[in-house]
Amino acid sequence: MKKKTIAVIPGDGIGREVMPEALRVLDAVAELHGGLKFDYTEFPWSCEYYLEKGEMMPKDGLDALSQSDAVFLGAVGNPKLVPDHISLWGLLLTIRRGFEQVINVRPAKQMKGIDSPLANPRDFDLIVVRENSEGEYSEVGGRMHSGDDEIAIQNNVFTKKGTKRAMEYAFELSRKRNSFLTSATKSNGIVHSMPFWDEVFQETALQYPDVKTDSQHIDALASFFVTKPHTFDVIVASNLFGDILTDVGAGIMGSIGIAPAANININGKYPSMFEPVHGSAPDIEGKGIANPIGQIWTGKMMLDHFGEDEIAQVMLDAVEDVLQEGIKTGDIGGKATTKEVTDAIVKNIQKRS
């Protein structure tokens, strides 16, 4: 029997509510598989942990996580307790950068059983590959002076190595899908980094003559996500552009509560991390109405990463079957609780045995 060790970090807010539901679904598909077992180790790192310990995670936190095959994260943040820049940089971003998770992957598709806010979504099914380690989210910069003379400088850092590996990952993914890759740029307004991005994209494209390519300015691309998302397959984008596009992707699906994400380590040195796109949503914490699908779909991406494509698809098929039965939470037009949605998904999976 294959065993996968999973480091579980429920985190804050609804992360602590949707995480156990996703684990139930993972255990159900593992039982269906028969030859797979998950070994979970839970870590209590959160904003409440910070208030008690003065840190989002202990100094040896990365060492502890490195013993796992993957990190499964719920949600991080509670600005009423800890400022976001402390909670995110102290946990989520520390893991991403410490484990060299240089690629972020986020799919968006018209889910069966969910009404997209688009009048004619036309079965869109796309994936955004986001450079996850540098770009607009670099730490280079600073502030100086005070009063009206105060200055804040934030430097975007684009290396050829970091840019090219994101593009190569996107090209390889395109080959497994429809061999069409779109680059998100803004070279008509950002005069140094984006022409550089375009040049690396054109250079990398020469390695993949079988993949059709296109380049779109980010403002137009964001508009096209709303007006014609069905025309896209894989999109490669910088850190900031990818972050924004994927929230648009969640929006056209119908709710940010269903959107998944993967932070991928591509050199095999460290585990990858899987997290839903939604935040901790403290406004609905404890009400039992949080949508578990984002966390469950994220678990499906983790299975894909392990090479368990068959049972990963079973998870997503079960989710869509349940949605088509009308069993869904309030954010997507239903009345079911978090637990009721998960109960239905687990039951659907068990019927397939």
N, C-alpha and C positions, 0 to 999 in steps of 0.2 A: 504493500500500500504506500502511495506517495503521501508525504506529509509536508505541508507548508506552514511555516511559522509566521504569524502575522502580529506585528506591533500595533495595538489598537489605542488610539488617542481620541476619546469622545469629545474632549475639549469643553466648549462653553455652550450655553443656551440649548437650542434644539439639537445640537450635536449629540448631547447625552440622551436624547429621546429617539433619534433616528438610527443611531449606531447599533443598539441592540436588535433593532428590527432588521437591519441589513445583515447582521451576523446570523440571524435565524434563517434568512433566505440562503446565505452562503452554505450553511450547514445542510439545508434541504437539498441543494443541488449536489453537494458532496456526497450525501447519502444516496442520491439517485445514481451518481457515477460509480459508487462502490469501491473505487480504488484511490480515492482522494480523501484526505482528512486535514482539517485546519487546527492548528495549535495557537491559541490566542494568548497574548500577554498584554494586559491593559495598563496604561500609564495615565495618572491622574492630572497631567499637566494642563493648566487652564488659568484663567484670570483669578479664580479663587485660590489656586495654588500660588500664584504670584503674591497675592495679599498676605498669605501665610508665610511664604519662604523668601520673598523678595526677588524672585526670578521665575521666568515662565517655565523653565525646565532646569534640572541640575546640571552642573558642569560636565558630568560624565554622561549626559543624556544621549548624545550621538553615539557614544560607545555602546550604550544599552540597545539602542535601536538598530545598530549595525549587525546585531546577531540575528535579525529577522530576515525573511525573504521579501517582505514588503511592509510598508507603513500604511495603515488605514486610518485616515483622519476624519473627524466629524466636522467641527467648525471651531474657529478661533475668534475670540473677541467679545468684550463687553465694555463699551466705552464709559458706562456708568461706574465701572470699577477700576479699569485700567485704560489709559489712552491707547488708541489703536496702533500708533507707531511703536509702542512698547510691546504690546501683545503679539503683533505680527512679526516684528523683527526679532523678538525673543523666542519665537517658537517656529512658526510656519516658514519664514524666510531663512532662519538658521538651518532648518532641516534641508530645505531646497538647495542652499548653497554649500552646506557642509557635505552633503551627499552628491554633489555635482549633478543635480537633477536639471540638466541644461535644456530639456525639451518639455514643453507643456502641451498636452493634447486634449482638445475639447470638441466632442461631436455635437451636432444639432440636427434633428430630423423631425419630420412631421410624425408625431406619435399617433398610432391608432388609438382611438378613444378619447383624444383630446382635441378640442376645437382650437386651432391656431387663431390668433387675432387677425391674421391676414385673410382677406376675402377669398383669395385663390392661392393657397400655398403650394399646390401642385407637387405634393410628395417630395419636398426638398429633403436632401440627405447629404450633409456636408461635414467636414472636419477642419478645424483650425489648428495648425501647428504653430505654436508660439515659441519664439526664442525666450528662454526662461532664466538667463543668468546675467544679462548685462543690458545694453541699450539704454532706454530712457530711465530704467530703474537702477542705474548705477549709483554708488554711494559717493561719487566724486562731486564736490561742490562745497558750498558753505554760505555763511551769512556774516555780514560785517556792517559797521556803523549802526546808528540808531535814529529814531525819529523819522522825519521825512527823507533823510539821507540813507536809510537802511537799504541794503542790497542783499538779495538772495540769488545765488548762482547754482544751477543744477546742470551738470555736464552729462550729456549722453555719450556713452562709450560703446562703440561698435568695433569689435575685432574681426578680422577676416576668419579666424578659426571658429569663433562662436557663431558668426553669421552663416558660414558655409555648412557647418554641421547641422544647423537647423534646417537649412534648405535641402541638404542631402537626405535627411530624415523624411522631409515632406515629399521629395521626389520618390523615394523608395515606397512610401505609403501610397502615393498616387498610382504606382505600378500595380499595387495590389487591388486597386479600386477601378477607376475609369480612365487612368492615365491623363488626367487634366489637372494642372496646378496653376493657381493664381497667386501672384505676389502682391502684398499690400505695401504701398509706398507713399511717399509724399515729396518726391524729388522736385516738384515745381515750387515748393515753399521752404523746405528744409535743405539748405544748400550744400551741406557737407556729408552728413551721415546717410541721407537717403539716396543721393547719386551713387555713393559707395555701395549701399545695399543693392541698388539696381545692377551695378557692374558685377557684383559677386553672383547675383541671380543669373545673369546672362552667361557668365563664365561656367557656373555649375550646370546650367541647362545643356551645355555641350556634352556633358557626360551622359545625358538621358535623352537622346534624339527621339525615342519612342513616346515621350511624354509631351503632350501639347501644353504650351504655357501662355500665360497672359499676365499683364501687370496693370493694376488699378490703383489710382490715388485713393487714400483711405477715406476721404470724405464721400467720394462717389461710391466707393465700395460699401460703406455703411448704408448708404441709400439703397444700393442694389440688394443688400441682404433683406431689405423690407419689400422691395418691389419685384425682385426676381431671384429669390434664393435658390430655386430649382436649377439655375444655370451654373451653380458652383459645385465643385467636388472637394478638392483639398485646397486650403488657403494657407500660405506661409506668411507670418507676420512678426514684426519686432515685439518686444516685451509689452510696451504700452498699447500698440495697435491691436495686438492679439487679445489683450485683456479687454479692451472695449468691444471688439467684434464679437467675442464669445458671450458677453452679456446681451448684445443684440440678438445673437443666436438663441440664447435662452428665452428672450422675450418673444421671438416669433414662434417658438415652440408652444408658448402659452404660460410658462411660469419658470422663474429662476429656481424654483424648488425641485425641478426634475433634472436639472443639468448636471452632468458629471465631468470630472477632469482627472488627468493623470500627469504626474510630474516624473519624467523618465530619466533615469541614469543610463547612459548608453555605453559606458565602458566596463560595466560589470563589477566595479569595485564596491559599490554601495547599493542598498535597496532603493527601489523607486517608491514613490508615495502617491496615494490615491485619495482624492477628496472631492466632495460635491462643490459646485460653484457657489451655492447659497451660503449666506453668513449664519451667524448664531441666532438671529431673529429673537432677541430677548423679549420683544413685545408679545410673542405668542408662546413663550416658554411655559411649560407646565399645563397647557390647555389640552394637550393630546391631539392637536389638529395639524401638527407639522407634516409636511409631505415627505414620506420616506423614500420616494422614488429616486431622487438625486443620489442619495447614499447607496441605494440598491444598484442603480445603473453604474455607479462608480465601482462597486464590487464586481460587476460584470467586466469592466475594463481591467480590473486586477486579474481576473481569470484569463482574459485575452493575453495579458502580459505573461502569464505563466504558460501560455500555449494551450490552455484548456478551452479552445474555441467552441467546441460542441456544447458543453454545458453552459458556457457563457451565453450562447445564443438562446438556450433554454430559459435562462433568467430573464432576458429581454422579451422573449416571446410570452412568458408568463405575465410579465408586467403589462404588456399590451393587451393580452386576453382579459385581464382583470379590469383595465381601463375601459375596454369595450363593453364590459358588463355593467359599467356605470359606477363601479366601486372606486371612488376617488375622493381626495380631500377638497376642502372648500376653495383653495386657491385655483383649482382647475374645474370648478363648477359642481363639485360633489358635496356630500354630507358625511362621508365616512371619517372615522378617526384614524390616526396613525396606525394603531394596532389592527384595526379592521382591514385596512388596505393590505398590510403585511400578512395577516391571517389568510386572506384570499389568494395572495401570490404563493404562499407556501402550499396551500391546498392544491392550487393549480399545478405546481411542480410535482407534488406527490402523486397526482393522478397520472403522471407520465411514466411512472415506474412499471 
